[in-house]
Amino acid sequence: MSLYQAPEALDPAHHGGLTYQPNVSFRFASDAVTVPLVASEVTTAARDYVVVFDTAKPAAYALLGVARGHNAYVTPKGQWRGRYRPAAIRAYPFTIKVMGETPEGKTRYAMVVDMASEHVNAPGGYLLFEEGKPTALLEKIKGILTNLEKDRIRLTRLVGQLEQHGLLVARSLEVKSRKLGVSGFRVVDSEALAALSPEALAELRDSGALMLAYAQILSLANLQDSPVADLSGVAPAGPLSLDELFDEGDDDFVFDFDS
């Protein structure tokens, strides 16, 4: 199920009075069983989530549940369980959408907001436009979304390298404590990884794809030791404040694109 129920491209002419309130619940993600990841957060996300790869395209996800329509990381009160919250969750209700190409052949993007979100026009919200121009807050959000999109593209390239070396295989994952299984994803084939030539390993190491592969393999331990496997003993976290979400000093939003 998509997080975005009523996405609209932000336009000062139509959204001049729109406000954003970050301090609401995580109920918007209660039905999501996966969330997309970007390259720079995979190793961090792998400590709390099972990381899996798409079967049809070069994309990675954090597994949030094994029962359809149930996110094991969101409590009935809308709190988030676990330490790390994926960037796509923190960026909601905003995202970037490809809107086609310019006459010069460059990709055109638009900032999108989910108008069905509890974050929108809630009491105590912050204006996104003033006098027809983006506020400093909206400019900061735009910068974060731009970085996320760049890092998503980088992830696509890294997963593509894993595919080229035949390292991704479709495999069912079993949660023994719940006697449940999940399928429809790919994981890294450890045997194929071990059989790679030194030259191939060096190529993956230098690009960052090798770290991605190791993180995915290690993340599988979370099938037996995470909210997906057991909801007991995991402290829920409340909604993030505005400063926590968009603090420039937050390491979770520091991305390195040089490589």
Buried (B, 14 or more C-beta within 10 A) or exposed (E): EEBBEEBBEBEBEEBBEBBBBBBBBBBBBBBBBBBBBBBBBBBBBBBBBBBBBBEEEBBBBBBBBBEEEEBBBBBEEBBBBBEBBBBBBBBBBBBBBEEEEEEEEEEEBBBBBBBBBBBBBBEEBBBBBEEEEBBEBBEBBBEBBBBBBBBBEBBBEBBEBBBEBEBBEEBEBBBEEBEBEBEEBBBBBBEBBEEBEEEBBEBBEEBBBBBBBBBBBEBBEBBBEBBBBBEEEBEBBEBBEBEBBBBEEBEBBEBEEEE
